[in-house]
Each structure stands twice: as C-alpha cells, then as structure tokens.
Amino acid sequence: MGLLSKLFGSNQDVKKGPPEQEVEVHFSYGSTNFQHVYALEDLVRHAISDAAVGEYEGHELASDGSDGRLFMYGPDAEALYRAISPVLSASALMSGATVTLWFGPRKWRTVKRVIQLPS
C-alpha cells in the first residue's frame, strides 16, 4: 500500500450505495390555484414515507398553472411507483399524466420507463 493510499484510502475503500433512481410525474393543471396540487403532494409524500421506498423531493409548477411536475427519489424507481400509483389513480389531477421512471442518474443513456396514465 502506497503512502497516498494509507493517508486517503484506496478507491476500493469508497462505499457505493445503491444507485439513485427517480420518478417524475408530469401533468396538465390549468389553474393558478395550487391548493389541489399541494394536497396531492402531501398524499404522495405520505405514501412514499409509509412504504419506506425513498423520498419526495418536491414539485415544479408553471407560473401560469398550465402544468406541473412531481419529483421522487430512492433506490428503486419501480418500488416508488408502486407506492404512489394508488394515490395517482385516485386523483382527478393525474388524468392523462405521464410518469417517467429513471433507473439511475439522469444521463443520455440512462434506462427509463414511461407510463401514460389514463385520461
């Protein structure tokens, strides 16, 4: 073992956690009254927390209320989707929404699955 490896550790000593995966929900909204989005956000946050599958990161809403996005992260995008799917299905806001499951950090070649929710 070299001097630098003794001081700083080797590359093999670095612990790698599970890859961060993401679920993004893109939906049409059509209002600047965001209270319904905030209520849905709370339900999604609780579903993820109760299932212990990751965390709800937040939302992005167009200032004119035309559309929005919800962002969730965890070690398994499929598990995240299974946890939030009943909440999305029960919400009228999610009619026709697009759910994208990213199986790793977003990059050009990251594997993803796109799900179109019924209108």
N, C-alpha and C positions, 0 to 999 in steps of 0.2 A: 504494500500500500504506500503510495507516494505521500509526500508532505502535504500537498494540497488536499488530497483525499482525506487525510487524517484531520485536517483543520475544518474542511467544509463538508465532508461526507462525499460519497460517490453518488453518481446518478442512480445507481441501483437502490440507494437508501431512501430515495424520494418515494413516498407512498402515493399511489394513484388511487383516487376514489372512483366511484362509478361515473361513467360519462354523464354529463348534464344533458338532459333531454327537455324538450319544450312542447307545450301545446298552446296554439294560438287560435282563438275563436274570432272570426271576422264577421260582423253582422251589420245589416242596414238598420237605421234607427228612425230618423225623420222627425226629431223633436229636439228642442234645446232644454227641455225639462228632463234632467238626467236622473231624477229620483228612482225611476224604474230600473235603470242600469245599476245604480248603487245598491238597490235591494237585491238584484240578481247577483251582483258581485259578492255580497255577504253570503248568499246561499252557496255560491261556488267555493268561496274561502272555507266555509264550514264543512262542505263535502270533502274537500281535499284534506283538511285537518283531521276530520273524523276517520278517514281512511288511512291517514299517515303515509301518503304517497308522494308528498312534495310540498310545494308552497305556491300560493297565489301571489304573483308579482305585482299586478296592477292592471290598469286599463289605459287606453288611448282613445279619446273621443274627438271627433271633428268639431270645431267650434260652432259650425252651423247645424250640428246634430244629425248630419246625414248618415254617418256610420261610426262604428267603433270596433275596438279590438280588446280582447282579454288575454292576459299572458300568465301561464303557469309553468313551473319548472320542477323537475325531480329526476330521479334515476331511471324511471320507466314511463315513457310517454303513453303507452297502452294502459298502464295502471291509472295514470292521471285521467285519461279519457273515460275509463270505466267508472271512476269515482264521480265525475261531473256529468256524465251522459244523462242520468235521470233528471238532473236539475235543468239541463239544456232542453231536454224533450218536453218538460212541463212548462217551459216559458214561451209565451207568445212572441217575445222579442227575438227568439232564436229561429223563427220561421225562415228557412232558406239560408241560414248561416253556413259558413264554411269553416270547418275545423281542420287545422293542419297539425299533424304530429311530426315533430322533428326528432330523429333518433340520433342525436349528437349535436354538438355546437353548430349553429347555422354557418354553413360554408357552401361553396358552389356544388360540391358533390355529396353533401350530407343527405342520407336517405330520409325520405319523408313520405307520409301517407296523408292524402287529402280526403276528407269526408264531407259530403254535401248533405246538410240536414234537410228534411222535407219541408216544403212550403205550406 
